[in-house]
C-alpha cells in the first residue's frame, strides 16, 4: 500500500464515470452519514483501487466492488485511509479485470466548522440560533464529504439524493426530480448532472427565502438568502439574468444547465464559489440593500456575480486539466467579469477601475518571492496559496494585454471556438494559446510563454538621445535588485497626441528607433510628451529619462493624458521610488501635479500611495511627518470640496465611491474639519439609523474618524460603534465597522478591538478585516498574533484565511530587527500552508526597510515637502 503515499496525483488504473451519492446530514449532532456507488472503468488490471478521502471513517465491511454486469461481488481484504496524503487505499484479494464495475462505499463524517468540505454555518431564525449544512469543495475538499477521484480532470456525472429534515430547503447542482416526505424527514432526489469535476459538486440545506426570474431561453434563475432578506437578492438576480444572456452570445454557447441558483451563506471563507448550477456567496457579495449598502457594495455584487457566472463556461464547462492551470479559470473570469459589468453599467467606467487589479498583480509580482502564473503543484496543501493576485490579477492583466494586441473581435471568435472544442472536457494553457493562434495567425504561444512560465515582469526604460529613442528592458523588482527575466513586450506609445499610436514588439534586451518614426517630424519632438504602455494595457512598468519625465509631469498637470495614463505615470513612479530607482522628492513633486484630478481610479490610487508614503515618512523622517500630512490634505482638498458630504441628485456612481474614500483619507491624515463634521454626523446617525446625514457611502469615513479620537479613557465612540455592529443584521455594515474598529491611535484600545475579532460575535471569516490598523498598531497586531497563534491555527489552519493574518501582521514593518524577530518566531511555529506568504511578507519588510534608509539620505526632501505643504493650491 505504501507505494501510493507521497504522490501528487492518483494512479490512473480506474476511471470514474458516474457517482450515485446519498447524504444524510444531522444538524444537531453535526455529523453526516453517506454512501456512494461509483461506476468505474478499470483500464488496467489491478488488485488496488486508490481514491481521495479525508476526515471520513470507512469500515472494511462498508466497501464492495461489483465486476461488470455480473453478480460477482468482491470485498477488499484491507481498507486504509492515509490522512497525510488524503487517500483511501483498497486492497482486494484478487485482481480486478479490465472493464466496467461499481465500487460501493458507506461512510461517516463530521459537519465541521472550518468552512471547507461539508460544513455547518449558523444563522438566526425568529430569534433562535439555527444550523445549516453547506459544501465548499474547491480546491480539494470534496474528499471530506464523500470518497472520490478529487482531481479536476476526473470528470463524471453525479446523481445526488439527500435525507433532510422535512421543513428545510435542500439544494444541489441540478433541479429536484422527486421529494418523498416521511414524518419529519424527507428524501430529495436530483436530476443526474452532466459530466463535471468533483470540486463543483454542491449541496446546501437550511431555511431560505428566494426571488426568481427566467432568461429568454427559459433558464430558471433564483437568489436564495436568509428568511426576511429576499428583497436584498433582487439586484443580483437582475445582474445574473442579464449576464447569462450576455455570455451566451459572447461565448456563442448557451448556459448548459436547466437552472441556476445563487445563495448567500453567512459563514463563507472565499468571496463566492462557482459550483455548477448552485453558486454560493458570502452575504456581502450577493445581497444589496437600497437603504444601507454603499455604491462600492453594489459594484462588488455585480462584479462577483459576473465572475462566478463566467466560470459556468470557463471552468465548469471547460475545466483546467490540473491546478497548474488554475489561472485559466481565475484570470479569465476576472477579466471577463469587467467586460460584462461594463456592458451592464457603462456609466461605472469599470475598465478604468480594472487598473486596481493590474496594480495588485504588479505589486505582488514585483517580489522575488512571487511565482509564475503556471505553477507546479505537488500536493493538495499547496493549492490554496496560489488563489492569489498572480492567478487572478496578473492572469486577468495578461489576458487583457493579449486581447488588446490581437483585437477584440478576433479574440472573441477564437475563445468561442476554444469553448466549443473543449466543452465537457479539460484544457491546458497551451490549448488556449493554440486556439488564439489559429484564430489570429499570430505566434501567441511564443508571445505568451514568457508571461506565464516565468515569474515577474519587465520595466522598460526609455531615453532620448540625439533624435533616437533607446528602449531597454530588465526585470523589475521592488527591492531594487537585478532580476534575470526577459520578455516579449508589446510596446505601445503616443507622442503629444492620442491620434497617432505606434506599437512594436520589444523582443531583445534593448532596441533603438528614430524619433521621427513615431512623430513624423523632428520639429515637434522638442516639446512633445511621450507616453509608453498606452492606457496601461500592458503588464509592465516604464521608466522615463529626466527630460521625458518632466514633459509627462506637465502633461498630467494640464490633463492632456487619459485617466488610465495619468494612473500609470503615477503608479510606475511610485513603484520605482519604492525600488530606490527614483527619489521620494521626485515622487512627491509628481504627486503635486494631481491637485486638480477628478477621476475616481486615479484619485483612489493617489490616496493609497499617500497613505503608504505617510508610513515611510513616519519611519524615516518623523520630523517632517506633519508637512507630509499637510501636503496630502491639500492635495485632496479640491476634490473634497467639489464632492462635499451630501450626495448630489443624479451624481455618478464613481463620485459616490470617491466621496467615501477621500473623507476616510482626510480623517486618517487628521484633517480637523473632516473629523469634526464626521463626529456630528455620527451622533445624528446614532439617534436615527435612517438619517440622511450619514448615507452608506460615507459611513466608513465617519467610523474611522470617530475611532481616531477614541482611546481607553475616552471610549464612547468605540462603544457606540459596537452598539451599531450588534444591532445591524446587514453583513456589509458589520464589515464596515470591523474595518474601522482598530483604527484608533491608542495601543490599548487597538488590542481590545483585536480581541473582539476573536469573540463569538464575529464570524471567523470576518476577523481579518479588523487587522486594518495604522502605524501605531503594528506592534500591537504582531504581539496579538503571537499570543493567539495557537487559536488562529486551530480556527483557520487548514484554509487560505490564515495567510491573510500573516501578511497583515508582518508586511507593515520596516526594520531588519523586526524581520529577524518574525523569522525567529515562525522558525518554531511553521506551517506549510503559510510558507510562501511568510516569505513574501518578510521580503516586503526588507523592501520597506531599504526604502526608509534611502529616504533618510535625501537632502532635498525637507525643502520639497515644506514647499508642497505650503503651496497655494
Secondary structure, DSSP 8 states (H G I E B T S, - for coil): -GGGTT-SS--SSEEEEEEEEEEEEETTTTEEEEEEEEEEEE-S-EEEEEEE--SEE--GGGEEEEETTSS-EE-EEEEEEETTTTEEEEEEEEEE-SEEEEEEEEEEEE-BSSSSEEEEEEEEETTEEEEEEEEE-TTTTGGGTS-B--STT--BEEEEEEEEETTSEEEESS-EEEEEEETTEEEEEE----SB-GGG--EEEE--EEEEEE-TT--EEEEEESTT-GGGGHHHHHHHHHHHHHHHHHTTS---SSEEEEEEESS-SSSEE--TTEEEEEGGGT---TTT--HHHHHHHHHHHHHHHHHTTBTTTEEESSGGGHHHHHHHHHHHHHHHHHHH-GGG-HHHHHHHHHHHHHHHHTSTT---SS----SGGGTGGGSSHIIIIIHHHHHHHHHHHH-HHHHHHHHHHHHHHHTTEEE-HHHHHHHHHHHH-S-HHHHHHHHHSS---EEEEEEEETTEEEEEEEE--TT---------EEEEEEES-SS-EEEEEE-SSEEEEEHHHHHSSHHHHTT--EEESGGG-SS-EEEE-HHHHHHHHHHHHTT-S-HHHHHHHHHHHHHHHHTTSS-HHHHHHHHHTTTT---HHHHHHHHHHHHHHHHHHHHH-GGGHHHHHHHHHHHHHHHHHHH-SS--TT--HHHHHHHHHHHHHHHHTT-HHHHHHHHHHHHHHHH-TT-GGG-HHHHHHHHHHHHHT--SSS-HHHHHHHHHHHH---HHHHHHHHHHHT--S-HHHHHHHHHHHTSTTS-TTTGGGGG---GGGHHHHHHHHHHTHHHHHHHHTTSSHHHHHHHHHHTT---HHHHHHHHHHHHSS--GGGHHHHHHHHHHHHHHHHHHHHHHT-TTHHHHHHHHHHS--
